Amino acid sequence: MLTSHALLLKYRHDPRFSFTDVGIWYIDRGAPGDRSWAYGAGILALESQYFEIESGSGTKCIPYHRIRRITYAGGVAWEKGDDAGE
């Protein structure tokens, strides 16, 4: 199975996919339910240790280990196992 980072790189660079169809759900301390999401159009960069998104207060860096689910065209493409204790 691909890592979340490798899967996102595939969606970004493989011409068979449209990156605007990607959704990422991640841990975001302080957000409602400590979870937030970003869609392909709002993802600015895929760096080696984190991805960058647009936020209301500027650019935000999210480490890949905080990702809990990646969707593509509405279907779940990747999901992290049990995150009990997070």
N, C-alpha and C positions, 0 to 999 in steps of 0.2 A: 504494500500500500504506500502511496506517496505521502510525504509529509505535507502539512498545510502549506508551507512555503513553496515546495516543489509544485503542488497542485495550482497554487495561485500563479506561479511563473508560467506554467503550461497554459492556463487560461489567458494570460496576458500576451504571450508570444506565439501561440499556435493559431494560425489563421482560420482553423475550423471552428474556433470559439469567439464569442463576442464578450469582451470583458465587462461590458455594461450589464450583462446578465448575471454577474457574480454578486452574492451577498455574503457578508461575514458577520457572525454573531460572536461577541467576545466579552470577557470579564472587564467591567468598568466600574471600579470602586466609587461609590457615591451616586451613581446613576440609579434610577428606579430598578429595584431588584438586582442591583450590581451588574447589570447586563446592558450592552448597547449593540448597535449594528451599523454597518457601513455597506454601501453598494458600490459597484465597480466605478461608476463615474466620480465618486467622492474619494477614491483611493489614489493618492498622488504618487506613491513610490513603494516598491517592494525591495527593501534593503535586506542585508544578510541576516540581521537579528530582529527586525521589526518592520512593520508597514506604516506608512504615513497616510493620514486622512485629513480632509478638511473638517474643521469644527467651527462652532460659532465664535471661538476665541482665537482662531488661527490654525496652525498645523499641529496635529497631535500624533505622537509616535506610540504604536501599540506593539509590544513584543509578541512574537508568534505563539509563545506558550499560553497566552491568554485566549487564543481562539478556541471556541467551543463547537462551532458549526460553520461549514461553508456550503452554500447552495449555488446551484447553477440552473437558471431558467425555472426557478421555483422548486426544484427537487433537491433533496439533500445529497451532496456529493462527497462530503467528508464530515465526520463527527468524532469528537474526542470522547473517550470512554467516561466512565463514572468520575465526576469531579467532586465527590464527597470530601469534605474537609477543606475545600477552597475558601 
